[in-house]
Amino acid sequence: MNKKHNDELQESILIVDDLPENIRLLSSLLINQGYEVKSATDGAMALSIIKANCPDLILLDIMLPMMDGYQVCRVLKSQEETQHIPVIFLSGLDSEFDKVEAFKVGGVDYITKPFFIEEVVFRVKAQLAATKQQQKFRQVINEQVTERKIAEQELNRSRALLTGVLNSSLDGVAAFEAIRDRRGQIMDFRWLIANPVAAMTVGGTTESLKGKRLFVQESPGHLFDGLFDLFVQVVETCTVLEQEYYYESSSLTAWFHIVAVKLGDGFAMTFRDISDRKQIEITLKKANLRLTYQANIDSLTQIANRRRFDEYITQEWSRCAREQEHLSLILCDVDYFKAYNDTYGHQAGDNCLYEVAQGIERAVKRPADIAFRYGGEEFAVVLPHTEEKGAIKVAEEIHKQIQDLQILHHSSQVDKIVSLSLGVSSIIPDRRSSPHTLISAADRALYDAKLQGRNRIVYKSLKSH
């Protein structure tokens, strides 16, 4: 056996006998069994050894000089620190009186001399095992008693804390028990507890609400009217209900945030009046919508601006690449717009750009097709899921819309009214390239339209690579 392991498990035995040969025999026997053995030849020496270091078991002879074994055992059993040590009397006395007296003074066993070695070993092992089990049992009992006391203290503390939390909470807190019909279906709920905020919100008190039904047919319109099915779902499916709930009556209009969780055959709920927060959220949402609109809309033409164009064409490029669909782009430029400004003035130029933008908007029919002010007198139209023919058709409709405006432009070298040059291109995007590929192609097509005399549409074919 490993020495370290042996030391950790080793149990100590004290042999008290006035015959050295008995001590040598028993010591040799017990040491071979793995026990730590000490010895004493009289009662006083034994008590001195025990006081210094309590053994796990004592083999005690009755016939000892000056103080016999009975007296030694009485001393041990009278002291709290030694009364637990098991004592096995080992004696040549074989009378019934001696044996009874040994058990009276606290002995746990009695072995008669001359003894059998196997018997001694067996009884020692049995007694040590029994002692160990008793110690474990006492330890378990003590631990359970301690744990129970701690649990009771914690329970009392928790109850006091829970009561304090419930009473001081700014939220409504309540618990309900399900009321079921004969088929086991939930037909209503019964109030179990309600903190002061919950009671005040529904017009009751913490005591008056106990036992009352939550949903009463003859008085509809209460605070939780309309939530019955959701509460049933919480109880029957263990789901957690969390939602914002708007309540309106003649006496109260408010937003509540409600959280309900299953509790036994019922549910616990917290609810908070969030009307102020909700009003702030609504105000912020409106403000954010205004800011988003202002950030994405060109203030002069009232169509989407260049910033929005950059975002949208990148977004649609990725989507069309993923779906392997065509993406088309139209770039438009007002012909001889500088001359228009010089002739009619900047105010008229601004009005012209607004009318042109609105005309382009009218030509764009599908929700995903969006017109943008690209910069200065340039406009762009992004057409997702649109091939060459569809893109040219939209460009023709834009061209017609601007023609129909009949805005006079006597300084134009191509017509007497405002006209557009348009460049069109299409591609099935891939993830290895960028929207710049399509923009460059449409820009080259627009350049060719101007080079060929303006007031026309030019398409540039483009293949992804």
C-alpha positions as CSV (number, residue, x, y, z in Angstrom):
1,M,0.0,0.0,0.0
2,N,1.2,3.5,-0.8
3,K,2.6,5.0,2.4
4,K,1.0,8.4,2.0
5,H,-2.3,6.8,1.3
6,N,-1.8,4.5,4.3
7,D,-1.1,7.4,6.6
8,E,-4.2,9.2,5.5
9,L,-6.4,6.1,6.2
10,Q,-4.5,4.8,9.3
11,E,-6.6,4.4,12.5
12,S,-5.0,4.4,15.9
13,I,-5.6,1.8,18.6
14,L,-4.4,2.0,22.3
15,I,-3.6,-1.3,24.0
16,V,-3.8,-1.2,27.8
17,D,-2.4,-4.4,29.5
18,D,0.0,-5.1,32.3
19,L,1.5,-8.0,30.5
20,P,4.2,-7.0,28.0
21,E,3.9,-10.3,26.1
22,N,0.2,-9.5,25.5
23,I,1.0,-6.0,24.3
24,R,3.7,-7.4,21.9
25,L,1.4,-10.0,20.4
26,L,-1.5,-7.6,19.9
27,S,0.7,-4.8,18.6
28,S,2.3,-7.0,16.0
29,L,-1.1,-8.4,15.0
30,L,-2.7,-4.9,14.6
31,I,0.3,-3.2,13.0
32,N,0.2,-5.9,10.3
33,Q,-3.4,-5.0,9.7
34,G,-2.4,-1.4,9.0
35,Y,-3.3,0.2,12.3
36,E,-1.2,2.7,14.3
37,V,-0.7,1.1,17.7
38,K,0.2,2.6,21.1
39,S,0.4,0.9,24.5
40,A,0.2,1.4,28.2
41,T,0.8,-1.0,31.1
42,D,-1.4,0.8,33.7
43,G,-4.5,3.0,33.9
44,A,-2.7,6.3,34.7
45,M,-0.4,5.9,31.8
46,A,-3.4,5.1,29.5
47,L,-5.3,8.2,30.6
48,S,-2.1,10.3,30.0
49,I,-1.7,9.0,26.5
50,I,-5.4,9.5,25.7
51,K,-5.3,13.1,27.0
52,A,-2.4,13.8,24.6
53,N,-3.9,12.2,21.6
54,C,-7.3,10.4,21.5
55,P,-7.2,7.0,19.8
56,D,-9.9,5.6,17.6
57,L,-10.3,2.5,19.7
58,I,-9.1,1.1,23.1
59,L,-8.3,-2.5,24.0
60,L,-8.6,-2.4,27.8
61,D,-7.6,-5.1,30.3
62,I,-9.6,-5.2,33.5
63,M,-6.9,-6.4,35.9
64,L,-4.5,-3.5,36.1
65,P,-2.3,-2.2,38.9
66,M,-3.6,0.7,41.1
67,M,-6.5,1.6,38.7
68,D,-8.5,-1.3,37.1
69,G,-10.0,-1.2,33.7
70,Y,-13.5,-0.4,35.0
71,Q,-12.2,2.8,36.7
72,V,-10.4,3.8,33.5
73,C,-13.5,3.4,31.4
74,R,-15.6,5.3,33.9
75,V,-13.2,8.3,33.7
76,L,-13.2,8.2,29.9
77,K,-17.0,8.1,29.7
78,S,-17.4,11.0,32.2
79,Q,-15.4,13.4,30.0
80,E,-16.9,14.9,26.9
81,E,-13.7,14.8,24.8
82,T,-13.2,11.0,25.4
83,Q,-16.7,9.6,25.9
84,H,-17.1,8.8,22.2
85,I,-14.0,6.5,22.1
86,P,-15.2,2.8,21.8
87,V,-13.7,0.5,24.5
88,I,-13.3,-3.3,24.0
89,F,-12.5,-5.0,27.3
90,L,-9.9,-7.8,26.9
91,S,-9.7,-9.9,30.1
92,G,-9.1,-13.3,31.6
93,L,-12.2,-12.8,33.8
94,D,-15.0,-14.8,32.3
95,S,-17.8,-14.5,34.9
96,E,-21.2,-13.1,33.9
97,F,-20.8,-10.3,36.6
98,D,-17.6,-9.1,35.0
99,K,-19.1,-8.9,31.5
100,V,-22.2,-7.1,32.7
101,E,-20.1,-4.7,34.7
102,A,-17.9,-4.0,31.6
103,F,-21.0,-3.0,29.6
104,K,-22.4,-1.0,32.4
105,V,-19.3,1.3,32.6
106,G,-19.5,1.9,28.8
107,G,-17.7,-0.9,27.1
108,V,-18.8,-1.8,23.6
109,D,-17.5,-5.4,23.5
110,Y,-15.8,-8.0,25.7
111,I,-13.1,-10.5,24.6
112,T,-12.1,-13.3,26.9
113,K,-8.5,-14.4,27.3
114,P,-6.9,-16.4,25.9
115,F,-8.2,-14.9,22.7
116,F,-8.2,-16.1,19.1
117,I,-6.2,-13.8,16.8
118,E,-8.9,-13.9,14.1
119,E,-11.6,-13.0,16.6
120,V,-9.7,-10.0,17.9
121,V,-9.1,-8.7,14.3
122,F,-12.7,-9.3,13.4
123,R,-14.1,-7.5,16.4
124,V,-11.7,-4.6,16.1
125,K,-12.6,-4.1,12.5
126,A,-16.3,-4.5,13.2
127,Q,-16.2,-1.9,16.0
128,L,-14.1,0.6,14.0
129,A,-16.5,0.2,11.1
130,A,-19.5,0.7,13.3
131,T,-17.9,3.7,15.0
132,K,-17.1,5.2,11.6
133,Q,-20.8,4.7,10.4
134,Q,-22.0,6.3,13.6
135,Q,-19.7,9.3,13.1
136,K,-20.9,9.6,9.5
137,F,-24.5,9.4,10.6
138,R,-24.0,12.0,13.4
139,Q,-22.3,14.2,10.9
140,V,-25.1,13.9,8.4
141,I,-27.7,14.5,11.1
142,N,-25.7,17.6,12.3
143,E,-25.4,18.9,8.7
144,Q,-29.1,18.4,8.1
145,V,-30.0,20.1,11.3
146,T,-27.6,23.0,10.4
147,E,-28.9,23.2,6.9
148,R,-32.5,23.2,8.1
149,K,-31.8,26.0,10.6
150,I,-30.1,28.0,7.8
151,A,-33.0,27.3,5.4
152,E,-35.5,28.4,8.0
153,Q,-33.5,31.6,8.6
154,E,-33.2,32.2,4.9
155,L,-36.9,31.5,4.4
156,N,-37.8,34.0,7.1
157,R,-35.4,36.5,5.7
158,S,-36.7,35.9,2.1
159,R,-40.3,36.3,3.2
160,A,-39.4,39.6,4.9
161,L,-37.4,40.7,1.9
162,L,-40.1,39.7,-0.5
163,T,-42.7,41.6,1.5
164,G,-40.4,44.6,1.5
165,V,-39.7,44.4,-2.2
166,L,-43.4,43.9,-3.1
167,N,-44.5,46.8,-0.9
168,S,-41.7,49.2,-2.1
169,S,-41.8,48.3,-5.8
170,L,-42.9,51.0,-8.2
171,D,-44.2,48.3,-10.5
172,G,-47.5,46.4,-10.1
173,V,-46.8,42.9,-8.9
174,A,-49.4,40.2,-8.6
175,A,-49.9,36.4,-8.7
176,F,-53.0,34.5,-9.9
177,E,-54.3,30.9,-9.6
178,A,-56.1,29.2,-12.5
179,I,-59.8,28.4,-12.1
180,R,-60.7,25.3,-14.1
181,D,-64.1,23.8,-15.2
182,R,-64.9,20.1,-14.9
183,R,-63.1,19.3,-18.2
184,G,-59.9,21.0,-16.8
185,Q,-60.2,24.0,-19.1
186,I,-59.2,27.4,-17.6
187,M,-62.3,29.6,-17.2
188,D,-60.8,32.4,-15.1
189,F,-58.0,33.3,-12.7
190,R,-58.1,34.1,-9.0
191,W,-56.0,36.8,-7.3
192,L,-53.5,35.3,-4.8
193,I,-51.3,38.4,-4.0
194,A,-51.1,42.0,-5.1
195,N,-48.7,44.6,-4.0
196,P,-50.0,48.1,-3.2
197,V,-49.2,49.5,-6.7
198,A,-51.1,46.6,-8.4
199,A,-54.0,46.9,-6.0
200,M,-54.2,50.7,-6.5
201,T,-54.0,50.5,-10.3
202,V,-57.1,48.2,-10.5
203,G,-59.0,50.1,-7.8
204,G,-58.7,47.7,-4.8
205,T,-56.5,46.9,-1.8
206,T,-54.0,44.1,-1.2
207,E,-56.5,42.4,1.1
208,S,-59.7,43.0,-0.8
209,L,-58.3,41.5,-4.0
210,K,-57.3,38.1,-2.5
211,G,-59.6,35.4,-3.8
212,K,-61.4,37.6,-6.3
213,R,-61.7,36.5,-9.9
214,L,-59.7,38.4,-12.5
215,F,-62.1,38.1,-15.4
216,V,-65.7,38.6,-14.4
217,Q,-68.3,38.4,-17.2
218,E,-70.6,41.0,-15.7
219,S,-67.9,43.7,-15.5
220,P,-66.0,43.9,-18.8
221,G,-63.5,46.6,-19.6
222,H,-61.2,46.2,-16.6
223,L,-57.4,46.7,-16.9
224,F,-56.5,43.3,-18.3
225,D,-59.6,42.7,-20.4
226,G,-58.6,41.2,-23.7
227,L,-55.5,39.4,-22.3
228,F,-57.3,36.2,-21.1
229,D,-56.1,34.0,-24.0
230,L,-52.5,35.1,-23.6
231,F,-52.6,34.4,-19.8
232,V,-54.0,30.9,-20.5
233,Q,-51.2,30.3,-23.0
234,V,-48.6,31.3,-20.3
235,V,-50.1,28.7,-17.9
236,E,-50.7,25.9,-20.4
237,T,-47.5,26.2,-22.5
238,C,-45.0,27.7,-20.0
239,T,-44.3,30.6,-22.4
240,V,-43.3,34.0,-21.1
241,L,-45.6,36.8,-22.0
242,E,-43.9,40.2,-22.5
243,Q,-45.6,42.9,-24.3
244,E,-46.6,46.6,-24.3
245,Y,-50.3,47.0,-23.8
246,Y,-52.5,50.0,-24.5
247,Y,-55.4,50.5,-22.2
248,E,-58.1,53.1,-22.6
249,S,-61.2,53.7,-20.5
250,S,-63.3,56.7,-19.4
251,S,-61.1,57.0,-16.3
252,L,-57.7,55.9,-17.5
253,T,-55.7,56.0,-20.7
254,A,-52.2,54.5,-20.4
255,W,-49.5,52.3,-21.9
256,F,-48.4,49.3,-19.7
257,H,-45.4,47.0,-20.1
258,I,-46.5,43.5,-18.9
259,V,-44.4,40.5,-18.1
260,A,-46.2,37.2,-17.1
261,V,-44.6,33.9,-16.2
262,K,-46.0,30.5,-15.2
263,L,-46.2,30.0,-11.4
264,G,-47.7,26.6,-10.3
265,D,-51.2,26.3,-11.8
266,G,-51.3,30.0,-12.5
267,F,-49.0,32.9,-13.3
268,A,-47.1,35.8,-11.7
269,M,-47.2,39.2,-13.4
270,T,-45.5,42.5,-13.2
271,F,-46.8,45.6,-15.0
272,R,-45.5,49.1,-15.3
273,D,-47.1,52.3,-16.5
274,I,-44.8,53.4,-19.4
275,S,-47.0,56.1,-20.8
276,D,-44.4,58.8,-20.4
277,R,-41.7,56.7,-22.0
278,K,-44.0,55.7,-24.8
279,Q,-44.8,59.3,-25.5
280,I,-41.1,60.0,-25.7
281,E,-40.6,57.0,-28.0
282,I,-43.3,58.2,-30.3
283,T,-41.9,61.7,-30.4
284,L,-38.3,60.4,-31.0
285,K,-39.6,58.1,-33.8
286,K,-41.3,61.0,-35.5
287,A,-38.1,63.0,-35.1
288,N,-36.0,60.1,-36.5
289,L,-38.3,59.7,-39.4
290,R,-37.9,63.4,-40.2
291,L,-34.1,63.2,-39.9
292,T,-34.0,60.1,-42.0
293,Y,-36.2,61.9,-44.6
294,Q,-34.0,65.0,-44.5
295,A,-30.8,62.9,-44.8
296,N,-32.0,61.0,-47.8
297,I,-34.1,63.6,-49.7
298,D,-32.7,66.3,-51.9
299,S,-34.2,69.5,-50.6
300,L,-34.6,71.2,-54.0
301,T,-36.1,68.4,-56.1
302,Q,-37.7,66.4,-53.3
303,I,-36.5,63.1,-54.6
304,A,-33.7,60.9,-53.2
305,N,-30.3,62.4,-53.0
306,R,-26.8,61.3,-53.9
307,R,-26.1,59.9,-50.4
308,R,-29.2,57.7,-50.7
309,F,-28.1,56.7,-54.2
310,D,-24.7,55.4,-53.0
311,E,-26.4,53.3,-50.2
312,Y,-29.2,52.0,-52.5
313,I,-27.1,50.9,-55.5
314,T,-24.6,49.1,-53.1
315,Q,-27.5,47.4,-51.4
316,E,-29.2,46.3,-54.7
317,W,-25.8,45.2,-56.2
318,S,-25.3,42.8,-53.3
319,R,-28.9,41.5,-53.5
320,C,-28.9,41.0,-57.3
321,A,-25.5,39.3,-57.0
322,R,-26.9,36.9,-54.5
323,E,-30.0,36.2,-56.5
324,Q,-28.2,36.4,-59.9
325,E,-30.7,39.0,-61.2
326,H,-30.2,41.9,-63.6
327,L,-29.5,45.4,-62.2
328,S,-30.0,48.4,-64.5
329,L,-29.0,52.1,-64.2
330,I,-30.1,55.2,-66.1
331,L,-28.1,58.4,-65.9
332,C,-29.8,61.5,-67.2
333,D,-28.5,65.0,-67.9
334,V,-30.5,68.2,-68.7
335,D,-29.3,69.4,-72.1
336,Y,-27.7,72.8,-72.1
337,F,-28.7,73.5,-68.5
338,K,-26.0,76.2,-67.9
339,A,-27.4,78.1,-70.9
340,Y,-30.9,77.8,-69.4
341,N,-29.6,79.2,-66.1
342,D,-27.8,82.1,-67.9
343,T,-31.0,82.9,-69.9
344,Y,-33.7,82.5,-67.3
345,G,-32.0,83.0,-64.0
346,H,-31.2,80.6,-61.1
347,Q,-34.7,80.7,-59.6
348,A,-36.1,79.5,-62.9
349,G,-33.3,77.0,-63.1
350,D,-34.2,75.6,-59.7
351,N,-37.9,75.4,-60.7
352,C,-36.8,73.6,-63.9
353,L,-34.8,71.0,-62.0
354,Y,-37.8,70.4,-59.7
355,E,-40.2,69.8,-62.6
356,V,-37.7,67.5,-64.3
357,A,-37.2,65.5,-61.1
358,Q,-41.0,65.1,-60.7
359,G,-41.3,64.0,-64.3
360,I,-38.7,61.3,-63.8
361,E,-40.5,60.2,-60.6
362,R,-43.7,59.8,-62.6
363,A,-42.0,57.6,-65.1
364,V,-40.7,55.2,-62.4
365,K,-43.6,52.9,-61.6
366,R,-42.3,50.0,-59.4
367,P,-41.6,50.4,-55.7
368,A,-38.1,49.1,-56.0
369,D,-37.3,51.5,-58.9
370,I,-36.0,54.8,-57.4
371,A,-35.0,58.1,-59.0
372,F,-32.2,60.2,-57.5
373,R,-30.7,63.6,-58.0
374,Y,-27.2,62.5,-58.9
375,G,-25.6,66.0,-58.8
376,G,-26.2,69.4,-60.4
377,E,-28.5,68.8,-63.4
378,E,-27.8,65.1,-63.4
379,F,-30.3,62.4,-62.3
380,A,-30.1,58.7,-61.8
381,V,-32.6,55.8,-61.8
382,V,-31.8,52.4,-60.2
383,L,-33.8,49.5,-61.6
384,P,-33.4,46.2,-59.7
385,H,-34.5,43.0,-61.5
386,T,-34.6,44.8,-64.8
387,E,-33.0,43.7,-68.1
388,E,-31.9,45.8,-71.1
389,K,-35.4,46.0,-72.7
390,G,-37.1,47.0,-69.5
391,A,-34.4,49.7,-68.7
392,I,-34.7,51.2,-72.2
393,K,-38.5,51.3,-71.9
394,V,-38.2,53.2,-68.6
395,A,-35.7,55.6,-70.2
396,E,-38.2,56.2,-73.1
397,E,-40.9,56.9,-70.6
398,I,-38.6,59.4,-68.8
399,H,-37.8,61.1,-72.1
400,K,-41.5,61.4,-72.9
401,Q,-42.4,62.8,-69.5
402,I,-39.8,65.6,-69.9
403,Q,-41.0,66.3,-73.4
404,D,-44.5,66.6,-72.1
405,L,-43.5,69.2,-69.6
406,Q,-42.9,71.7,-72.5
407,I,-40.5,73.9,-70.5
408,L,-39.3,76.5,-72.9
409,H,-35.6,76.6,-73.6
410,H,-34.7,79.0,-76.3
411,S,-31.0,78.7,-75.6
412,S,-30.9,75.0,-76.3
413,Q,-29.1,73.9,-79.5
414,V,-31.3,70.7,-79.9
415,D,-34.8,71.9,-79.2
416,K,-37.0,74.8,-78.1
417,I,-37.9,73.0,-74.9
418,V,-36.0,71.4,-72.1
419,S,-34.7,67.9,-73.0
420,L,-32.7,65.1,-71.5
421,S,-29.7,63.0,-72.6
422,L,-29.9,59.5,-71.1
423,G,-27.3,56.7,-70.7
424,V,-28.5,53.2,-69.9
425,S,-26.7,50.0,-68.9
426,S,-27.5,46.6,-67.3
427,I,-25.5,43.8,-65.7
428,I,-25.9,40.7,-63.5
429,P,-23.6,41.7,-60.6
430,D,-21.1,39.4,-59.0
431,R,-19.4,39.6,-55.7
432,R,-15.9,40.2,-57.2
433,S,-16.9,43.5,-58.7
434,S,-18.5,46.7,-57.4
435,P,-21.4,49.0,-58.5
436,H,-18.7,51.3,-60.0
437,T,-18.7,48.9,-63.0
438,L,-22.3,49.7,-63.8
439,I,-22.0,53.4,-63.0
440,S,-19.0,53.7,-65.4
441,A,-20.9,52.0,-68.2
442,A,-24.0,54.2,-67.8
443,D,-21.8,57.2,-67.6
444,R,-20.1,56.2,-70.9
445,A,-23.5,55.7,-72.5
446,L,-24.5,59.2,-71.3
447,Y,-21.3,60.7,-72.8
448,D,-22.1,59.0,-76.1
449,A,-25.6,60.4,-76.1
450,K,-24.2,63.9,-75.7
451,L,-21.6,63.2,-78.3
452,Q,-24.3,62.0,-80.8
453,G,-26.3,65.3,-80.5
454,R,-28.1,65.1,-77.1
455,N,-31.8,64.7,-76.5
456,R,-31.6,60.9,-77.0
457,I,-31.1,57.5,-75.3
458,V,-27.9,55.4,-75.6
459,Y,-27.6,51.9,-74.2
460,K,-24.2,50.4,-73.4
461,S,-24.1,46.6,-73.1
462,L,-22.1,45.3,-70.2
463,K,-21.3,41.7,-69.0
464,S,-20.1,40.8,-65.6
465,H,-16.7,39.2,-65.4
